[in-house]
Amino acid sequence: MQRAKLIILLLLMLTGMSCAASVDFTYVIPVTVVLVAIFLASMKMLASAISSTAMEAWVKAELRELIAGVILVAIIYAFFITSRSATSAITGSGDYITTSVKIMNDLLTNSTTGYDRAMEDIIRAGTRIRAAASYAPYMSIPVYIGGITYSTSPLAGVGILFSSLSSATQGLANIIFLYEGIMLLLRFSYTAVPAVLLPVSLSLRLVPFTRKTGNTLIAACLGIMVLLPFSVIFVDQMNKLITYPQAYLSTRSLEFLDPEADAMTVLEPLCESMVIRTMLSLNDQLFSMIVCLPFGGIPIVGAAMYASCQSLVQYVVYPIIMIGTQVVYDATLLSWTIGGEGASYAGFAFSVLYRFLAEVNNLVLLGYIDSLAIAIITISGTRSISVALGGEWYLGGIQRLI
């Protein structure tokens, strides 16, 4: 456990160094080979001087390990050169890390199958459902010295669809964050691992006293640099064998989710026009003063015309406008309520969202399956490489993730 903590600490230190500046530690490998060779030669001379057969045997064994380490370095770098042709045969691109990043980016941003598009459409659908569920018109009918006020929320029942939209949003958010993390790790492997982590890991492998730690770090680097990108490419090839979920809402589907009630359509100008809203919100005296104000600027007869206009507008025109507006509003609301338009809207909204959320559910499930496949391939392969190289077989506790 102590050794595992040291490995994790070393990885964190190297990560900080790699992010601090654009550096390349590849030159450390030949320097390490020379220093280790000098050290072993010195130990050989010391063993001969003190006639220690055990030390001479240790030096010979370490010399073989040094040669094996140099061969391992050559094999690893040769693998990266030859892997480009294999990747090119599979994906058409020799840079497999960039290819895997493009695959992950397409999974997120594709205009018809991407997770971002599904999230955007959920927000659009939720906005329309919210507008419909919160629509609650009312009408006031004056009766002599009293009156009657009637209000209704005929579309409030569609609010129950919010629970399904919320669940879909949570699932999509989890997959989006997971995919963004994988894409960040791929970009990290493209920059920091080959320039910093891998050379340092190979150098630690060449040093006699840190061989196991070096082997473990080499396995981790190969897992991030090779297994992770290839697992993404493998998952992408598997996805092409199935009918990929089409989790998006077309323009026509979004139009179905717009309530577009008759009462909303007819009264829309009253709500959108600031001038009309302001004028209708004034009382009779202020309304008449504003309407008749231009007559006050007429010379000589302006004052008399203004007074006459104000009396006419305040006591005749204004009440007619208010009554007419109320009659149109009440008649529109009654016809819309009696016609049962609310029930038809709920049916349309459910049919549209049912198909859409089914595709979203399939997309989220496929995302979890793909993420699990990527994790199993990467972690299991990294552990196998570590065992083959003679490193820490449990990889500092990563074994528990499998």
C-alpha positions as a Markdown table, in Angstrom:
| # | Residue | x | y | z |
|---|---|---|---|---|
| 1 | Met | 0.0 | 0.0 | 0.0 |
| 2 | Gln | 2.9 | 2.4 | 0.8 |
| 3 | Arg | 4.4 | 1.7 | -2.6 |
| 4 | Ala | 1.0 | 2.3 | -4.3 |
| 5 | Lys | 0.8 | 5.7 | -2.6 |
| 6 | Leu | 4.3 | 6.6 | -3.8 |
| 7 | Ile | 3.3 | 5.7 | -7.4 |
| 8 | Ile | 0.2 | 7.9 | -7.2 |
| 9 | Leu | 2.2 | 10.7 | -5.7 |
| 10 | Leu | 4.7 | 10.4 | -8.5 |
| 11 | Leu | 2.0 | 10.5 | -11.1 |
| 12 | Leu | 0.5 | 13.7 | -9.6 |
| 13 | Met | 3.9 | 15.3 | -9.5 |
| 14 | Leu | 4.6 | 14.5 | -13.2 |
| 15 | Thr | 1.1 | 15.7 | -14.1 |
| 16 | Gly | 1.8 | 19.1 | -12.6 |
| 17 | Met | 5.2 | 19.3 | -14.3 |
| 18 | Ser | 3.6 | 18.4 | -17.7 |
| 19 | Cys | 1.0 | 21.1 | -17.3 |
| 20 | Ala | 3.4 | 23.8 | -16.2 |
| 21 | Ala | 5.3 | 24.1 | -19.5 |
| 22 | Ser | 5.7 | 22.5 | -22.9 |
| 23 | Val | 8.6 | 20.1 | -22.1 |
| 24 | Asp | 10.0 | 16.9 | -23.6 |
| 25 | Phe | 11.8 | 14.4 | -21.3 |
| 26 | Thr | 12.7 | 12.0 | -24.0 |
| 27 | Tyr | 16.4 | 12.9 | -23.6 |
| 28 | Val | 16.2 | 11.5 | -20.1 |
| 29 | Ile | 16.2 | 7.9 | -21.4 |
| 30 | Pro | 19.7 | 7.9 | -23.0 |
| 31 | Val | 21.1 | 9.8 | -20.0 |
| 32 | Thr | 19.7 | 7.2 | -17.7 |
| 33 | Val | 21.1 | 4.4 | -19.7 |
| 34 | Val | 24.6 | 6.0 | -19.6 |
| 35 | Leu | 24.4 | 6.7 | -15.8 |
| 36 | Val | 23.1 | 3.2 | -15.0 |
| 37 | Ala | 25.9 | 1.7 | -17.2 |
| 38 | Ile | 28.5 | 3.8 | -15.3 |
| 39 | Phe | 27.0 | 2.7 | -12.0 |
| 40 | Leu | 27.1 | -1.0 | -12.9 |
| 41 | Ala | 30.7 | -0.7 | -14.2 |
| 42 | Ser | 31.7 | 0.9 | -10.9 |
| 43 | Met | 29.9 | -1.9 | -9.0 |
| 44 | Lys | 31.7 | -4.5 | -11.1 |
| 45 | Met | 35.1 | -2.9 | -10.3 |
| 46 | Leu | 34.2 | -2.8 | -6.6 |
| 47 | Ala | 33.1 | -6.4 | -6.6 |
| 48 | Ser | 36.4 | -7.4 | -8.2 |
| 49 | Ala | 38.3 | -5.4 | -5.7 |
| 50 | Ile | 36.6 | -7.0 | -2.7 |
| 51 | Ser | 36.3 | -10.4 | -4.4 |
| 52 | Ser | 32.5 | -10.5 | -3.8 |
| 53 | Thr | 30.9 | -13.2 | -6.0 |
| 54 | Ala | 27.4 | -12.2 | -4.9 |
| 55 | Met | 28.0 | -8.6 | -6.0 |
| 56 | Glu | 29.4 | -9.7 | -9.3 |
| 57 | Ala | 26.4 | -11.9 | -9.9 |
| 58 | Trp | 24.1 | -9.0 | -9.1 |
| 59 | Val | 26.0 | -6.8 | -11.5 |
| 60 | Lys | 25.6 | -9.3 | -14.3 |
| 61 | Ala | 21.9 | -9.7 | -13.6 |
| 62 | Glu | 21.4 | -6.0 | -13.6 |
| 63 | Leu | 23.4 | -5.6 | -16.8 |
| 64 | Arg | 21.0 | -8.1 | -18.5 |
| 65 | Glu | 18.1 | -6.1 | -17.1 |
| 66 | Leu | 19.6 | -2.9 | -18.5 |
| 67 | Ile | 19.9 | -4.5 | -22.0 |
| 68 | Ala | 16.4 | -5.8 | -21.7 |
| 69 | Gly | 15.2 | -2.3 | -20.7 |
| 70 | Val | 16.9 | -0.8 | -23.7 |
| 71 | Ile | 15.2 | -3.4 | -26.0 |
| 72 | Leu | 11.9 | -2.6 | -24.3 |
| 73 | Val | 12.4 | 1.1 | -25.0 |
| 74 | Ala | 13.0 | 0.3 | -28.7 |
| 75 | Ile | 10.0 | -2.0 | -28.9 |
| 76 | Ile | 7.7 | 0.5 | -27.4 |
| 77 | Tyr | 8.7 | 3.4 | -29.6 |
| 78 | Ala | 8.7 | 1.0 | -32.6 |
| 79 | Phe | 5.2 | 0.0 | -31.7 |
| 80 | Phe | 4.0 | 3.6 | -31.8 |
| 81 | Ile | 5.5 | 3.9 | -35.3 |
| 82 | Thr | 3.9 | 0.7 | -36.6 |
| 83 | Ser | 0.6 | 1.3 | -34.9 |
| 84 | Arg | -0.2 | 4.2 | -37.2 |
| 85 | Ser | -0.5 | 1.9 | -40.2 |
| 86 | Ala | -2.9 | -0.4 | -38.2 |
| 87 | Thr | -5.0 | 2.6 | -37.2 |
| 88 | Ser | -5.0 | 3.9 | -40.7 |
| 89 | Ala | -6.3 | 0.6 | -42.0 |
| 90 | Ile | -9.2 | 0.7 | -39.4 |
| 91 | Thr | -10.1 | 4.3 | -39.3 |
| 92 | Gly | -8.4 | 5.9 | -42.3 |
| 93 | Ser | -6.3 | 8.1 | -40.1 |
| 94 | Gly | -2.8 | 7.4 | -38.8 |
| 95 | Asp | -3.1 | 9.5 | -35.6 |
| 96 | Tyr | -5.3 | 7.2 | -33.5 |
| 97 | Ile | -5.5 | 9.5 | -30.5 |
| 98 | Thr | -6.8 | 12.4 | -32.7 |
| 99 | Thr | -9.2 | 9.9 | -34.3 |
| 100 | Ser | -10.5 | 8.9 | -30.9 |
| 101 | Val | -10.9 | 12.5 | -29.8 |
| 102 | Lys | -13.0 | 13.2 | -33.0 |
| 103 | Ile | -15.1 | 10.1 | -32.2 |
| 104 | Met | -15.9 | 11.3 | -28.7 |
| 105 | Asn | -16.5 | 14.9 | -30.0 |
| 106 | Asp | -19.0 | 13.5 | -32.6 |
| 107 | Leu | -20.8 | 11.5 | -29.9 |
| 108 | Leu | -21.4 | 14.7 | -28.1 |
| 109 | Thr | -22.0 | 17.3 | -30.8 |
| 110 | Asn | -23.6 | 15.4 | -33.7 |
| 111 | Ser | -26.6 | 17.3 | -35.0 |
| 112 | Thr | -28.9 | 14.3 | -35.0 |
| 113 | Thr | -27.4 | 11.7 | -32.6 |
| 114 | Gly | -25.3 | 13.8 | -30.3 |
| 115 | Tyr | -25.9 | 14.1 | -26.5 |
| 116 | Asp | -25.7 | 17.9 | -26.6 |
| 117 | Arg | -28.5 | 18.0 | -29.2 |
| 118 | Ala | -30.6 | 15.8 | -27.0 |
| 119 | Met | -30.0 | 18.0 | -24.0 |
| 120 | Glu | -30.8 | 21.2 | -26.0 |
| 121 | Asp | -34.1 | 19.6 | -27.2 |
| 122 | Ile | -35.0 | 18.6 | -23.7 |
| 123 | Ile | -34.6 | 22.2 | -22.6 |
| 124 | Arg | -36.7 | 23.4 | -25.6 |
| 125 | Ala | -39.4 | 20.9 | -24.9 |
| 126 | Gly | -39.4 | 21.8 | -21.2 |
| 127 | Thr | -39.7 | 25.5 | -22.0 |
| 128 | Arg | -42.8 | 24.8 | -24.1 |
| 129 | Ile | -44.4 | 22.5 | -21.6 |
| 130 | Arg | -43.8 | 25.0 | -18.8 |
| 131 | Ala | -45.5 | 27.8 | -20.9 |
| 132 | Ala | -48.5 | 25.5 | -21.4 |
| 133 | Ala | -48.8 | 24.2 | -17.8 |
| 134 | Ser | -48.6 | 27.8 | -16.4 |
| 135 | Tyr | -51.2 | 29.2 | -18.7 |
| 136 | Ala | -54.1 | 30.2 | -16.4 |
| 137 | Pro | -56.4 | 32.8 | -18.0 |
| 138 | Tyr | -59.3 | 34.5 | -16.1 |
| 139 | Met | -62.3 | 36.7 | -16.9 |
| 140 | Ser | -64.3 | 39.1 | -14.9 |
| 141 | Ile | -68.0 | 39.6 | -15.5 |
| 142 | Pro | -69.4 | 42.7 | -13.7 |
| 143 | Val | -72.9 | 42.3 | -12.3 |
| 144 | Tyr | -74.5 | 45.5 | -11.0 |
| 145 | Ile | -72.5 | 46.5 | -7.9 |
| 146 | Gly | -70.7 | 43.2 | -7.7 |
| 147 | Gly | -69.2 | 40.8 | -10.2 |
| 148 | Ile | -68.0 | 37.3 | -11.1 |
| 149 | Thr | -64.4 | 36.3 | -11.7 |
| 150 | Tyr | -63.7 | 33.0 | -13.5 |
| 151 | Ser | -60.2 | 31.5 | -13.9 |
| 152 | Thr | -59.0 | 28.1 | -15.1 |
| 153 | Ser | -55.8 | 26.2 | -15.9 |
| 154 | Pro | -56.9 | 23.9 | -18.7 |
| 155 | Leu | -53.4 | 22.8 | -19.6 |
| 156 | Ala | -52.0 | 22.3 | -16.0 |
| 157 | Gly | -52.2 | 18.5 | -16.4 |
| 158 | Val | -49.3 | 18.5 | -18.8 |
| 159 | Gly | -47.0 | 19.5 | -16.0 |
| 160 | Ile | -46.7 | 15.8 | -15.1 |
| 161 | Leu | -44.4 | 15.4 | -18.1 |
| 162 | Phe | -41.7 | 17.4 | -16.2 |
| 163 | Ser | -40.8 | 14.3 | -14.1 |
| 164 | Ser | -39.9 | 12.3 | -17.3 |
| 165 | Leu | -38.0 | 15.3 | -18.7 |
| 166 | Ser | -36.1 | 15.7 | -15.4 |
| 167 | Ser | -35.1 | 12.0 | -15.3 |
| 168 | Ala | -33.9 | 12.2 | -18.9 |
| 169 | Thr | -31.9 | 15.3 | -18.2 |
| 170 | Gln | -30.1 | 13.7 | -15.3 |
| 171 | Gly | -29.1 | 10.6 | -17.3 |
| 172 | Leu | -27.9 | 12.8 | -20.2 |
| 173 | Ala | -25.9 | 15.0 | -17.9 |
| 174 | Asn | -24.1 | 12.0 | -16.4 |
| 175 | Ile | -23.1 | 10.7 | -19.8 |
| 176 | Ile | -22.0 | 14.1 | -21.1 |
| 177 | Phe | -19.8 | 14.7 | -18.0 |
| 178 | Leu | -18.4 | 11.1 | -18.4 |
| 179 | Tyr | -17.6 | 11.6 | -22.1 |
| 180 | Glu | -16.1 | 15.0 | -21.5 |
| 181 | Gly | -13.8 | 13.4 | -18.9 |
| 182 | Ile | -12.7 | 10.7 | -21.4 |
| 183 | Met | -12.1 | 13.3 | -24.0 |
| 184 | Leu | -10.0 | 15.3 | -21.6 |
| 185 | Leu | -8.0 | 12.2 | -20.7 |
| 186 | Leu | -7.4 | 11.5 | -24.4 |
| 187 | Arg | -6.1 | 15.1 | -24.9 |
| 188 | Phe | -3.9 | 14.7 | -21.9 |
| 189 | Ser | -2.5 | 11.4 | -23.3 |
| 190 | Tyr | -1.7 | 13.2 | -26.6 |
| 191 | Thr | 0.4 | 15.9 | -24.9 |
| 192 | Ala | 1.7 | 15.0 | -21.5 |
| 193 | Val | 2.1 | 11.2 | -21.6 |
| 194 | Pro | 4.5 | 10.8 | -24.6 |
| 195 | Ala | 6.5 | 13.9 | -23.7 |
| 196 | Val | 6.8 | 13.5 | -19.9 |
| 197 | Leu | 5.2 | 10.4 | -18.3 |
| 198 | Leu | 6.4 | 7.8 | -20.7 |
| 199 | Pro | 10.1 | 8.9 | -20.8 |
| 200 | Val | 10.2 | 9.1 | -17.0 |
| 201 | Ser | 8.5 | 5.7 | -16.7 |
| 202 | Leu | 11.1 | 4.1 | -19.0 |
| 203 | Ser | 13.9 | 5.8 | -17.1 |
| 204 | Leu | 12.6 | 4.4 | -13.8 |
| 205 | Arg | 12.4 | 1.0 | -15.5 |
| 206 | Leu | 16.2 | 1.2 | -16.4 |
| 207 | Val | 17.2 | 2.1 | -12.8 |
| 208 | Pro | 17.7 | -1.1 | -10.8 |
| 209 | Phe | 16.0 | 0.1 | -7.6 |
| 210 | Thr | 12.9 | 1.5 | -9.2 |
| 211 | Arg | 12.2 | -1.2 | -11.8 |
| 212 | Lys | 8.8 | -2.4 | -10.5 |
| 213 | Thr | 7.6 | 1.2 | -10.2 |
| 214 | Gly | 8.8 | 1.9 | -13.7 |
| 215 | Asn | 7.1 | -1.1 | -15.1 |
| 216 | Thr | 3.8 | -0.1 | -13.4 |
| 217 | Leu | 4.1 | 3.4 | -14.8 |
| 218 | Ile | 4.9 | 2.1 | -18.3 |
| 219 | Ala | 1.7 | 0.0 | -18.2 |
| 220 | Ala | -0.3 | 3.0 | -17.1 |
| 221 | Cys | 1.2 | 5.1 | -19.9 |
| 222 | Leu | 0.5 | 2.4 | -22.5 |
| 223 | Gly | -3.0 | 2.1 | -21.2 |
| 224 | Ile | -3.7 | 5.8 | -21.5 |
| 225 | Met | -1.9 | 6.3 | -24.8 |
| 226 | Val | -2.9 | 3.1 | -26.6 |
| 227 | Leu | -5.6 | 1.1 | -24.9 |
| 228 | Leu | -7.9 | 4.0 | -24.2 |
| 229 | Pro | -7.9 | 5.4 | -27.8 |
| 230 | Phe | -8.2 | 2.0 | -29.3 |
| 231 | Ser | -11.1 | 1.1 | -27.0 |
| 232 | Val | -12.9 | 4.3 | -28.1 |
| 233 | Ile | -12.3 | 3.3 | -31.8 |
| 234 | Phe | -13.5 | -0.2 | -31.0 |
| 235 | Val | -16.7 | 1.1 | -29.4 |
| 236 | Asp | -17.3 | 3.3 | -32.3 |
| 237 | Gln | -17.1 | 0.4 | -34.7 |
| 238 | Met | -19.6 | -1.6 | -32.6 |
| 239 | Asn | -22.0 | 1.4 | -32.6 |
| 240 | Lys | -22.0 | 1.3 | -36.4 |
| 241 | Leu | -23.4 | -2.2 | -36.4 |
| 242 | Ile | -26.6 | -1.1 | -34.7 |
| 243 | Thr | -29.4 | 1.4 | -35.4 |
| 244 | Tyr | -28.1 | 4.3 | -33.4 |
| 245 | Pro | -30.7 | 6.2 | -31.4 |
| 246 | Gln | -32.0 | 9.4 | -33.0 |
| 247 | Ala | -32.7 | 11.4 | -29.9 |
| 248 | Tyr | -33.7 | 14.8 | -31.3 |
| 249 | Leu | -36.9 | 16.8 | -31.9 |
| 250 | Ser | -37.6 | 18.0 | -35.3 |
| 251 | Thr | -39.0 | 21.5 | -36.0 |
| 252 | Arg | -42.4 | 20.0 | -36.6 |
| 253 | Ser | -42.3 | 18.2 | -33.3 |
| 254 | Leu | -41.4 | 21.4 | -31.5 |
| 255 | Glu | -44.3 | 23.1 | -33.2 |
| 256 | Phe | -46.6 | 20.4 | -31.7 |
| 257 | Leu | -45.3 | 21.3 | -28.2 |
| 258 | Asp | -46.2 | 24.9 | -28.7 |
| 259 | Pro | -49.7 | 25.4 | -27.1 |
| 260 | Glu | -50.8 | 27.9 | -29.7 |
| 261 | Ala | -54.2 | 28.1 | -28.1 |
| 262 | Asp | -56.8 | 30.3 | -29.7 |
| 263 | Ala | -56.9 | 32.5 | -26.6 |
| 264 | Met | -53.2 | 32.9 | -26.7 |
| 265 | Thr | -53.1 | 33.6 | -30.4 |
| 266 | Val | -55.9 | 36.2 | -30.4 |
| 267 | Leu | -54.7 | 38.0 | -27.4 |
| 268 | Glu | -51.0 | 37.8 | -28.2 |
| 269 | Pro | -50.8 | 41.4 | -29.6 |
| 270 | Leu | -52.2 | 42.7 | -26.3 |
| 271 | Cys | -49.4 | 41.0 | -24.4 |
| 272 | Glu | -46.5 | 41.7 | -26.8 |
| 273 | Ser | -47.2 | 45.4 | -27.6 |
| 274 | Met | -45.9 | 47.7 | -24.9 |
| 275 | Val | -48.0 | 50.6 | -26.1 |
| 276 | Ile | -51.2 | 48.6 | -26.0 |
| 277 | Arg | -50.3 | 47.1 | -22.6 |
| 278 | Thr | -49.6 | 50.5 | -21.2 |
| 279 | Met | -52.7 | 52.2 | -22.5 |
| 280 | Leu | -55.0 | 49.4 | -21.3 |
| 281 | Ser | -53.4 | 49.5 | -17.9 |
| 282 | Leu | -54.3 | 53.2 | -17.4 |
| 283 | Asn | -57.4 | 54.4 | -15.6 |
| 284 | Asp | -60.0 | 56.4 | -17.5 |
| 285 | Gln | -58.7 | 59.8 | -16.5 |
| 286 | Leu | -55.1 | 59.2 | -17.5 |
| 287 | Phe | -56.1 | 57.5 | -20.7 |
| 288 | Ser | -58.3 | 60.4 | -21.7 |
| 289 | Met | -55.5 | 62.9 | -20.8 |
| 290 | Ile | -52.9 | 61.1 | -23.0 |
| 291 | Val | -55.3 | 60.6 | -25.9 |
| 292 | Cys | -56.5 | 64.2 | -25.9 |
| 293 | Leu | -53.2 | 65.8 | -25.2 |
| 294 | Pro | -52.5 | 66.8 | -28.9 |
| 295 | Phe | -55.6 | 69.0 | -28.9 |
| 296 | Gly | -54.2 | 71.1 | -26.2 |
| 297 | Gly | -51.5 | 72.5 | -28.5 |
| 298 | Ile | -54.0 | 74.0 | -30.9 |
| 299 | Pro | -54.1 | 77.9 | -30.6 |
| 300 | Ile | -57.1 | 79.7 | -29.2 |
| 301 | Val | -59.6 | 76.7 | -29.3 |
| 302 | Gly | -57.1 | 74.1 | -28.0 |
| 303 | Ala | -58.3 | 74.4 | -24.4 |
| 304 | Ala | -61.9 | 74.0 | -25.3 |
| 305 | Met | -61.2 | 71.1 | -27.6 |
| 306 | Tyr | -59.1 | 69.4 | -25.0 |
| 307 | Ala | -61.8 | 69.6 | -22.4 |
| 308 | Ser | -64.5 | 68.3 | -24.7 |
| 309 | Cys | -62.2 | 65.5 | -25.9 |
| 310 | Gln | -61.3 | 64.5 | -22.4 |
| 311 | Ser | -64.9 | 64.3 | -21.3 |
| 312 | Leu | -65.9 | 62.3 | -24.3 |
| 313 | Val | -63.0 | 59.8 | -24.1 |
| 314 | Gln | -63.2 | 59.4 | -20.3 |
| 315 | Tyr | -66.9 | 58.8 | -20.0 |
| 316 | Val | -67.8 | 57.2 | -23.4 |
| 317 | Val | -64.8 | 56.0 | -25.4 |
| 318 | Tyr | -62.8 | 54.5 | -22.6 |
| 319 | Pro | -65.7 | 52.4 | -21.1 |
| 320 | Ile | -66.6 | 51.1 | -24.6 |
| 321 | Ile | -62.9 | 50.1 | -25.2 |
| 322 | Met | -62.7 | 48.3 | -21.8 |
| 323 | Ile | -66.0 | 46.6 | -22.3 |
| 324 | Gly | -65.2 | 45.5 | -25.9 |
| 325 | Thr | -61.8 | 44.2 | -24.8 |
| 326 | Gln | -63.3 | 42.2 | -21.9 |
| 327 | Val | -66.0 | 40.8 | -24.2 |
| 328 | Val | -63.5 | 39.6 | -26.8 |
| 329 | Tyr | -61.3 | 38.2 | -24.0 |
| 330 | Asp | -64.2 | 36.4 | -22.3 |
| 331 | Ala | -65.7 | 35.1 | -25.5 |
| 332 | Thr | -62.3 | 33.8 | -26.7 |
| 333 | Leu | -61.7 | 32.0 | -23.4 |
| 334 | Leu | -65.1 | 30.5 | -23.3 |
| 335 | Ser | -64.9 | 29.1 | -26.9 |
| 336 | Trp | -61.5 | 27.7 | -26.2 |
| 337 | Thr | -62.5 | 26.1 | -23.0 |
| 338 | Ile | -65.7 | 24.6 | -24.3 |
| 339 | Gly | -63.9 | 23.3 | -27.4 |
| 340 | Gly | -61.7 | 21.0 | -25.4 |
| 341 | Glu | -58.5 | 22.2 | -27.0 |
| 342 | Gly | -56.5 | 21.6 | -23.8 |
| 343 | Ala | -57.2 | 17.8 | -24.0 |
| 344 | Ser | -56.0 | 17.6 | -27.6 |
| 345 | Tyr | -52.8 | 19.5 | -26.7 |
| 346 | Ala | -52.0 | 17.1 | -23.9 |
| 347 | Gly | -52.4 | 14.2 | -26.3 |
| 348 | Phe | -50.1 | 15.7 | -28.9 |
| 349 | Ala | -47.5 | 16.6 | -26.3 |
| 350 | Phe | -47.5 | 13.1 | -24.9 |
| 351 | Ser | -47.1 | 11.4 | -28.3 |
| 352 | Val | -44.2 | 13.7 | -29.2 |
| 353 | Leu | -42.4 | 13.4 | -25.9 |
| 354 | Tyr | -43.0 | 9.6 | -25.6 |
| 355 | Arg | -41.1 | 8.9 | -28.8 |
| 356 | Phe | -38.4 | 11.4 | -28.0 |
| 357 | Leu | -37.8 | 10.2 | -24.4 |
| 358 | Ala | -37.7 | 6.6 | -25.6 |
| 359 | Glu | -34.8 | 7.5 | -27.9 |
| 360 | Val | -33.1 | 9.5 | -25.1 |
| 361 | Asn | -33.4 | 6.5 | -22.8 |
| 362 | Asn | -31.8 | 4.2 | -25.5 |
| 363 | Leu | -29.0 | 6.8 | -26.0 |
| 364 | Val | -28.3 | 7.0 | -22.3 |
| 365 | Leu | -28.2 | 3.2 | -22.0 |
| 366 | Leu | -25.9 | 2.9 | -24.9 |
| 367 | Gly | -23.6 | 5.6 | -23.4 |
| 368 | Tyr | -23.3 | 3.6 | -20.2 |
| 369 | Ile | -22.6 | 0.4 | -22.1 |
| 370 | Asp | -19.9 | 2.2 | -24.2 |
| 371 | Ser | -18.3 | 3.7 | -21.1 |
| 372 | Leu | -18.3 | 0.4 | -19.3 |
| 373 | Ala | -16.6 | -1.3 | -22.4 |
| 374 | Ile | -14.0 | 1.5 | -22.6 |
| 375 | Ala | -13.2 | 1.1 | -18.9 |
| 376 | Ile | -13.0 | -2.7 | -18.9 |
| 377 | Ile | -10.7 | -2.7 | -22.0 |
| 378 | Thr | -8.4 | 0.0 | -20.7 |
| 379 | Ile | -8.1 | -1.2 | -17.1 |
| 380 | Ser | -7.9 | -4.9 | -17.8 |
| 381 | Gly | -5.4 | -4.3 | -20.6 |
| 382 | Thr | -3.3 | -2.0 | -18.4 |
| 383 | Arg | -3.3 | -4.6 | -15.6 |
| 384 | Ser | -2.2 | -7.3 | -18.0 |
| 385 | Ile | 0.7 | -5.2 | -19.3 |
| 386 | Ser | 1.8 | -4.4 | -15.8 |
| 387 | Val | 1.8 | -8.2 | -14.9 |
| 388 | Ala | 3.7 | -9.0 | -18.1 |
| 389 | Leu | 6.4 | -6.4 | -17.4 |
| 390 | Gly | 6.8 | -7.4 | -13.8 |
| 391 | Gly | 5.2 | -4.3 | -12.2 |
| 392 | Glu | 2.8 | -3.9 | -9.4 |
| 393 | Trp | 0.0 | -6.3 | -10.4 |
| 394 | Tyr | -2.7 | -4.4 | -8.5 |
| 395 | Leu | -1.7 | -1.0 | -9.9 |
| 396 | Gly | -2.1 | 0.8 | -6.7 |
| 397 | Gly | -5.7 | -0.3 | -6.0 |
| 398 | Ile | -7.0 | 0.0 | -9.5 |
| 399 | Gln | -7.7 | -3.8 | -9.3 |
| 400 | Arg | -10.8 | -2.9 | -7.2 |
| 401 | Leu | -12.4 | -1.1 | -10.2 |
| 402 | Ile | -12.5 | -4.4 | -12.3 |
